[in-house]
Amino acid sequence: MSQRKHEPNALRQISTLLIDMDGVLYRGQERLPGARDFLTSIVEEKVPFILATNNSTLTPEQYVDKLAVMGIEVTEDRILTSGQASALYLSQVASSAARVYAIGEDGLLSALNEQGFRLTDRDVEYVVVGMDRQLTWDKLRVATLAIRAGATFIGTNPDTTLPTEEGLVPGNGAGLAALEAATGISPLIIGKPQPTLLTLAMEKLGVTREGTVIIGDRLETDILGGKNAGITTVLVLSGITQAAELPGSSYQPDFVFENIDHFHRAWREQRTG
């Protein structure tokens, strides 16, 4: 299944790939069809790419290890998370000595530490929230009090759910919703659908929007994020969004494929045909 809004050979124009991971390359610990061959192929062909994920739980090194277990080999410089993007954003707007209260896992905490911020629960200037599978009422309490006292509220990403082998489980958006309900304040989002993460990925690769595509599984983050960044969008139906949801959406992907394998075959056929 594919949806084309360009000329018949439009896929041939794609030269740079920004690739989501959850729901595109894997679901939980399960590798999705064609993911290994796809990554192996673009590495061998030296296609510029970044694995740009809204999931802030892991560090780039941990993502490399996770992918390696699935037989997918990439290097750390090929990964950019919403945790890294949030820390980079904060480094541009806050002093290096800023006091930050962070809710999140290794990926976010490590990124904030690398930028030199002081992680604390006292006199907090910024509250940064990423997915935390050890989220507690006490963490929400500290964040709520800090935001109500004037701390800037930042969310790494708004994903309300996360695809796993068991099904959909709460994502970071669920925790953000609890804090928004308790404070009456909406977070500043850094990850998709805001363009920041994708723009940083293009800057890292040294490419422009022309020929760049985002491949993702969510209309409301990956596809809308691509639209906001001004790049081509490819939706795969192996994660969150299902085909039945497309007719009711106010924004549409440029292309739709069942999974990354189907995209890879169509793209390869146009490039080599």
Buried (B, 14 or more C-beta within 10 A) or exposed (E): EEBEEEEEEBBBBBEBBBBBBBBBBBBBEEBBEBBBBBBBBBBEEEBBBBBBBBBBBBBBEBBBEBBEEBEBEBEEEBBBBBBBBBBBBBBEEBEEEBBBBBBBBBBBBBBBBEBEBBEBBEEBBBBBBBBBEEBEEEBBEBBBBBBEEEBBBBBBBBBBBBBBEEEEEBBBBBBBBBBBEBBEBEBBBBBBBBBBBBBBBBEBBEBEBEBBBBBBBBBBBBBBBBBBBEBBBBBBBBBBBEEEEBEEBEEBBBBBBBBBBBBBBBBBEBBEE
